[in-house]
Amino acid sequence: MLDNIAAFGGDPGNVTVFGQSAGAIGITALMTTPRAEGLFRRAVTQSGAGHHAHPPEIGRRITERLAELAGADCTVEGLAAVPPQEPAAANSRLAREIARSTEPGRWGESAGGGTTVLPVFGTATLPERPVVAVAVAVAVAVAVAVAVAVAAGAGRELDLLTGVTAEEFRPFLVPLGMADRIDDGFLHGFLAALGLDPVAVRAVYAEARPEAGPADLFSAVMTDHGYRLPAIRVAEARAAHGADTWFYEFTEPSAALNGALGACHMAELGPVFGNLHDPLMDTPNDPQLSERIRAAWTSFAHHGRPTTPPPAPPTSPPAR
């Protein structure tokens, strides 16, 4: 990789890798993988962090069910033998199945159905859950932090820009029609499966969202559980080691589906890549949004600091 970068005129000592969602989870894992040490200098992780990974038994259970839904043998050869659209369709069915499950604990960090296939730790490639590898007294939970590990600060020599959108989980609920099926019973059952007090946690979320129904509260919980808190815990753990870490929150709401998605998962991708006609962010309220985000990402890649130019002043009509 470093030879290829040099061949194109890049600096092998100043490589930035970045990914979004599953890509961000993969990048966080890469930051803690011994075999990747020295291959890059900085990382950008958008809407994905280092807590959500499976121990081998959960990874095996999900893979077996995915293969079953795809009509394939649960082997590398078996999955490779079926047309690629079959595993993709099976993964969508599996996500819905997990989302409707009355046994969230059966599916580990895939509970809720947002992401099915995750890194598997406890192997030579990924010895530890990534958040444990970077953390000192890392805490991961919804509304109540529970310390899960004391570890060594892997990846502290790397600069990190990480963050989330404000309403990550809404596209997993609204387009599929699942929001209409979530009631208080489902919400309380899910919170209990996470080991939380459903009444107390619901009260905390409802206080901040007095108009929210069960589906909106579930979306807020899953945004925190799946995205916000894992990213915060990674940032906090790195801060404890003095590692340079920057955190962002993307709050620009999507205009798609008459605004029902809010500032949802993937809403930042159009502005990050300068695509002003992205389906989720076709008409941003802030016309300078993409320019400022791209300036921050590029500055971080060059110098390790996501600096942005100040907003342009409003234009005044010419004097008469």
Summary of the structure (lengths in Angstrom):
residues: 320
radius of gyration: 20.7
end to end distance: 59.8
largest distance: 77.2
contacts: 1032
relative contact order: 0.13
helix: 46%
strand: 11%
